[in-house]
Amino acid sequence: MPDRPRLKIGVMGSASGPQLEDNDVSEKAVELGREIGRRGYIFINGACPGLPNDALKGAKEEGALTIGVSPAFSEHEHVHEYRSPNGHDIIMYTGLGFMERDIINIRSSDAVVFVGGGIGSLNEFTIAYEEGRPIGILTNTGGISNSIPHIVEDICMRKVAPNMVFDDDPKKLMDKLEKVIKKYPLPIHEDGRVVDANKPEPRRSDWWWTEEGKRG
């Protein structure tokens, strides 16, 4: 797609916790970043430590343009108070704190991938799910990575969306993610899944219209 902007892939996941002690999980995160870079995509994360930062390292190895969306107000606050890395090509200092920063992070990405993850990542997942973003889950990486179907369907009684893919291999996961990015266009306005529900026809072929049995 030479006339289209490059895809922006957001990586979210564990910034702290026991998942970081598993070298295999860390290497999977690095390989995920490499895959994003190899495909010529722009890499985005929350400018945080942990598994998203491991993915950043892999993306930089492959020459990807890397962007961090920081919760901090300034570089000083980012480094000295949030104690976060600053190895990105570009860092946006939002000054919004963690929760509001998550919204910017998700909306800046054409698709998001989760590696491990705890409460903060679950917040990011909820935003991405509600806003119809394509989602990839790198399974067997600890945290919430193997629990998403249970959370969505058993606890929340919603549906795993058709633009959500799962795999424990970073390359296979990115292959799957590319397919759903092409198949399911992004919503064109905020809360489209909700506000369009009673309209006689959709404004766009959103998945919640085209696949009635999977409408969340």
Backbone torsions as a table, in degrees:
resi	resn	phi	psi	omega
1	MET	NA	74.9	-173.1
2	PRO	-64.6	-25.5	-176.7
3	ASP	-95.7	4.0	179.9
4	ARG	-105.9	148.7	175.0
5	PRO	-60.8	152.1	176.5
6	ARG	-64.2	145.7	178.0
7	LEU	-66.1	144.1	177.6
8	LYS	-111.6	117.9	-177.8
9	ILE	-108.7	119.5	178.4
10	GLY	-90.7	139.9	177.2
11	VAL	-118.9	121.6	179.4
12	MET	-123.6	156.1	179.0
13	GLY	163.5	-161.4	-171.8
14	SER	-68.9	120.9	173.4
15	ALA	-91.9	-16.3	179.1
16	SER	-155.8	175.1	176.4
17	GLY	106.1	178.8	-173.7
18	PRO	-64.7	-22.6	179.1
19	GLN	-59.9	-28.8	-177.4
20	LEU	-72.2	-14.4	-178.8
21	GLU	-84.9	-7.1	-178.4
22	ASP	-96.1	109.7	-177.1
23	ASN	-63.8	-31.9	179.2
24	ASP	-66.0	-39.6	178.4
25	VAL	-66.8	-41.7	177.9
26	SER	-59.9	-42.6	179.9
27	GLU	-67.2	-35.0	175.4
28	LYS	-62.8	-39.2	178.5
29	ALA	-64.9	-43.0	177.6
30	VAL	-60.4	-45.1	-178.8
31	GLU	-65.9	-34.3	174.4
32	LEU	-59.5	-46.5	177.4
33	GLY	-60.5	-40.0	177.7
34	ARG	-60.9	-43.3	-179.5
35	GLU	-61.5	-40.3	177.8
36	ILE	-62.1	-43.5	179.4
37	GLY	-66.6	-42.1	-178.4
38	ARG	-60.8	-30.5	-177.0
39	ARG	-87.3	2.1	176.2
40	GLY	78.4	19.0	-177.9
41	TYR	-89.5	159.6	173.6
42	ILE	-84.7	135.0	-177.6
43	PHE	-100.0	131.7	177.8
44	ILE	-129.1	137.8	166.3
45	ASN	-145.6	-175.3	-176.1
46	GLY	-85.9	18.5	179.5
47	ALA	54.9	39.6	-175.3
48	CYS	-114.5	166.3	174.3
49	PRO	-76.7	-171.5	174.2
50	GLY	83.3	-149.0	-174.6
51	LEU	-64.4	-39.3	175.0
52	PRO	-61.0	-31.2	177.4
53	ASN	-74.7	-33.3	172.9
54	ASP	-61.3	-42.3	177.4
55	ALA	-63.0	-37.7	176.8
56	LEU	-56.7	-44.8	-178.9
57	LYS	-59.3	-42.9	178.2
58	GLY	-64.7	-40.5	178.9
59	ALA	-63.0	-40.5	-179.8
60	LYS	-68.2	-33.2	176.0
61	GLU	-57.4	-34.6	-177.0
62	GLU	-96.8	10.4	173.4
63	GLY	79.4	19.5	179.7
64	ALA	-70.4	148.6	166.8
65	LEU	-73.5	127.2	-174.2
66	THR	-119.4	135.0	-177.5
67	ILE	-127.7	132.6	175.3
68	GLY	-112.4	136.5	178.9
69	VAL	-109.7	98.4	-171.4
70	SER	-88.5	145.4	172.7
71	PRO	-75.5	-12.0	-172.9
72	ALA	-79.4	160.6	178.9
73	PHE	-82.5	-28.9	-173.3
74	SER	-149.3	168.1	176.0
75	GLU	-60.2	-41.9	179.4
76	HIS	-59.1	-48.6	-179.6
77	GLU	-64.1	-39.8	-179.7
78	HIS	-59.6	-46.9	-174.8
79	VAL	-81.2	-45.0	-169.0
80	HIS	-93.6	-26.3	-179.1
81	GLU	-103.9	-47.1	175.6
82	TYR	-80.8	-14.2	178.8
83	ARG	52.2	52.2	-176.0
84	SER	-113.4	155.2	-178.9
85	PRO	-73.0	157.9	179.5
86	ASN	-134.5	43.6	-178.2
87	GLY	-92.2	9.4	-179.4
88	HIS	-76.3	161.4	171.4
89	ASP	-69.4	-37.4	-179.6
90	ILE	-136.7	134.0	171.5
91	ILE	-123.7	128.5	175.2
92	MET	-98.4	119.0	178.9
93	TYR	-91.8	100.8	-172.7
94	THR	-80.3	-28.8	-175.1
95	GLY	66.0	21.8	-172.6
96	LEU	-103.9	-5.1	-173.7
97	GLY	76.3	177.6	-172.9
98	PHE	-64.2	-49.1	-169.9
99	MET	-66.3	-50.4	-178.8
100	GLU	-69.4	-33.4	176.3
101	ARG	-58.4	-36.4	-178.2
102	ASP	-57.9	-36.9	-179.9
103	ILE	-64.2	-45.6	178.4
104	ILE	-61.4	-42.5	-179.7
105	ASN	-58.0	-49.5	-178.0
106	ILE	-66.7	-46.8	-175.8
107	ARG	-70.2	-17.1	176.4
108	SER	-82.8	-9.4	-174.5
109	SER	-107.0	140.9	174.1
110	ASP	-78.4	-23.9	175.2
111	ALA	-158.2	157.5	-179.1
112	VAL	-129.4	146.7	178.6
113	VAL	-123.2	137.0	-179.7
114	PHE	-110.9	133.2	178.1
115	VAL	-122.6	117.4	-175.0
116	GLY	61.3	-132.8	172.9
117	GLY	112.5	144.6	176.6
118	GLY	-126.5	-141.5	-177.1
119	ILE	-60.9	-45.7	-179.8
120	GLY	-61.4	-42.8	178.9
121	SER	-67.0	-33.8	177.4
122	LEU	-64.2	-37.0	174.6
123	ASN	-61.9	-44.7	178.5
124	GLU	-63.9	-40.6	178.1
125	PHE	-60.4	-44.2	-178.9
126	THR	-60.2	-42.8	178.0
127	ILE	-62.0	-48.0	-178.5
128	ALA	-62.1	-41.5	179.5
129	TYR	-64.1	-49.8	-177.5
130	GLU	-63.4	-30.8	-176.4
131	GLU	-96.5	7.8	172.0
132	GLY	75.1	20.1	178.6
133	ARG	-73.5	141.3	169.3
134	PRO	-59.7	137.9	-174.5
135	ILE	-129.8	132.9	171.6
136	GLY	-114.3	136.0	177.8
137	ILE	-115.3	115.7	175.7
138	LEU	-82.9	97.4	-171.4
139	THR	-73.5	166.5	-179.0
140	ASN	58.8	35.5	176.4
141	THR	-118.2	17.8	176.6
142	GLY	82.8	-176.2	178.3
143	GLY	57.0	-134.2	-177.2
144	ILE	-85.0	0.5	-168.7
145	SER	-61.7	-29.7	178.9
146	ASN	-102.5	6.3	-174.3
147	SER	-112.8	-1.1	-174.3
148	ILE	-60.1	-48.3	178.5
149	PRO	-58.5	-39.5	178.7
150	HIS	-64.0	-43.6	180.0
151	ILE	-63.5	-46.6	-175.0
152	VAL	-70.3	-49.2	-168.9
153	GLU	-93.2	-41.2	-175.7
154	ASP	-84.7	-40.3	-177.6
155	ILE	-88.2	-50.2	-176.2
156	CYS	-88.2	-12.5	179.5
157	MET	56.7	41.3	173.5
158	ARG	-111.3	-168.1	-179.2
159	LYS	-117.0	141.1	168.6
160	VAL	-66.3	118.3	-173.1
161	ALA	-68.7	150.9	179.3
162	PRO	-69.1	-14.2	175.3
163	ASN	-95.4	23.7	176.8
164	MET	-115.6	128.3	-175.5
165	VAL	-128.1	156.3	-174.5
166	PHE	-135.6	139.2	170.2
167	ASP	-170.7	153.4	177.7
168	ASP	-98.4	4.0	176.4
169	ASP	-110.1	121.0	-175.4
170	PRO	-57.2	-40.4	-179.2
171	LYS	-66.0	-46.9	179.6
172	LYS	-63.9	-37.2	178.7
173	LEU	-62.9	-43.9	179.3
174	MET	-66.6	-34.9	175.4
175	ASP	-60.2	-46.2	179.4
176	LYS	-64.3	-41.8	-177.5
177	LEU	-63.8	-40.2	177.9
178	GLU	-58.3	-39.2	-178.7
179	LYS	-65.5	-44.0	-178.2
180	VAL	-75.2	-26.9	174.3
181	ILE	-60.9	-42.0	-179.5
182	LYS	-72.0	-36.8	-173.2
183	LYS	-78.9	-35.8	-173.0
184	TYR	-117.5	102.2	-178.9
185	PRO	-63.6	153.4	176.7
186	LEU	-69.0	147.8	172.8
187	PRO	-57.0	151.8	-176.7
188	ILE	-101.8	-1.2	176.4
189	HIS	-156.4	162.0	-175.4
190	GLU	-65.5	140.9	176.6
191	ASP	59.3	29.2	-178.1
192	GLY	-60.2	-34.8	-179.3
193	ARG	-60.6	-32.3	-177.4
194	VAL	-90.9	-51.9	-170.1
195	VAL	-72.8	-20.5	178.4
196	ASP	-90.9	-2.1	-170.4
197	ALA	-59.1	-33.4	-175.7
198	ASN	-104.7	11.0	177.5
199	LYS	-79.8	150.1	-176.8
200	PRO	-65.3	-23.8	177.5
201	GLU	-153.5	153.7	-178.0
202	PRO	-74.4	156.9	173.5
203	ARG	-76.9	-21.4	-178.8
204	ARG	-155.9	163.2	-175.1
205	SER	-78.1	62.0	179.6
206	ASP	-69.1	150.5	-174.3
207	TRP	-62.9	-28.6	-177.8
208	TRP	-73.7	-10.4	172.9
209	TRP	-97.6	-43.3	-171.3
210	THR	-75.2	-23.2	-179.6
211	GLU	-125.5	83.6	-169.9
212	GLU	-57.7	-38.8	-177.8
213	GLY	-66.3	-14.4	-178.4
214	LYS	-113.5	13.8	176.8
215	ARG	-64.8	125.2	-176.9
216	GLY	-74.7	NA	NA
